[in-house]
């Protein structure tokens, strides 16, 4: 399973950031995740006023579990 991981920071206090993740229900490739990331992130920012995205990446959920 692939997920879109991103860091969202408060616009009023850029040092306050949180890591978020969007897991895709249907299996997709890392390339499909990367190509669809911008619209997905734009939707998130639109529904979370006052926040901005500072960085993002697509990765396997399995990879994330190994590194934690």
C-alpha positions as CSV (number, residue, x, y, z in Angstrom):
1,X,0.0,0.0,0.0
2,X,1.3,3.5,-0.9
3,X,0.6,6.6,1.2
4,X,1.2,10.3,0.7
5,X,3.1,11.7,3.7
6,X,3.3,15.4,4.2
7,X,4.3,18.0,6.7
8,X,1.8,20.8,7.4
9,X,2.8,23.9,9.2
10,X,0.7,26.8,10.7
11,X,1.0,29.9,8.5
12,X,0.8,32.1,11.6
13,X,3.6,30.1,13.3
14,X,5.7,28.2,10.8
15,X,7.7,26.4,13.4
16,X,4.5,24.5,14.5
17,X,4.3,21.6,12.1
18,X,2.6,18.2,12.0
19,X,3.2,15.1,9.9
20,X,0.1,13.8,8.2
21,X,-0.5,10.8,5.9
22,X,-3.1,9.9,3.3
23,X,-3.4,6.2,2.6
24,X,-4.9,5.2,-0.7
25,X,-7.6,2.6,-0.4
26,X,-7.0,1.2,-3.9
27,X,-3.6,-0.1,-4.8
28,X,-1.6,2.5,-6.8
29,X,2.0,2.8,-7.9
30,X,4.4,5.3,-6.4
31,X,4.4,7.2,-9.7
32,X,0.6,7.5,-9.6
33,X,0.9,8.8,-6.1
34,X,3.5,11.4,-7.1
35,X,1.4,12.5,-10.1
36,X,-1.8,12.8,-7.9
37,X,-0.1,14.4,-4.9
38,X,-0.5,18.1,-5.9
39,X,-4.3,18.0,-6.3
40,X,-4.7,15.9,-3.1
41,X,-2.5,18.4,-1.2
42,X,-4.5,21.3,-2.6
43,X,-7.7,19.8,-1.4
44,X,-6.2,19.3,2.1
45,X,-5.0,22.9,2.3
46,X,-8.4,24.2,1.1
47,X,-10.1,22.3,3.9
48,X,-7.6,23.4,6.5
49,X,-7.3,27.1,6.3
50,X,-4.2,28.6,8.1
51,X,-2.0,25.6,7.2
52,X,0.5,25.2,4.5
53,X,2.4,22.2,3.2
54,X,6.2,22.4,3.6
55,X,7.2,19.0,2.2
56,X,5.7,15.7,0.9
57,X,6.6,12.3,-0.4
58,X,5.0,9.0,-1.5
59,X,6.2,5.8,0.1
60,X,5.1,2.3,0.9
61,X,3.3,1.9,4.2
62,X,5.6,-1.1,4.8
63,X,8.7,1.2,4.5
64,X,7.3,3.6,7.1
65,X,6.6,0.8,9.5
66,X,10.2,-0.4,9.3
67,X,11.7,3.0,10.0
68,X,9.6,3.8,13.1
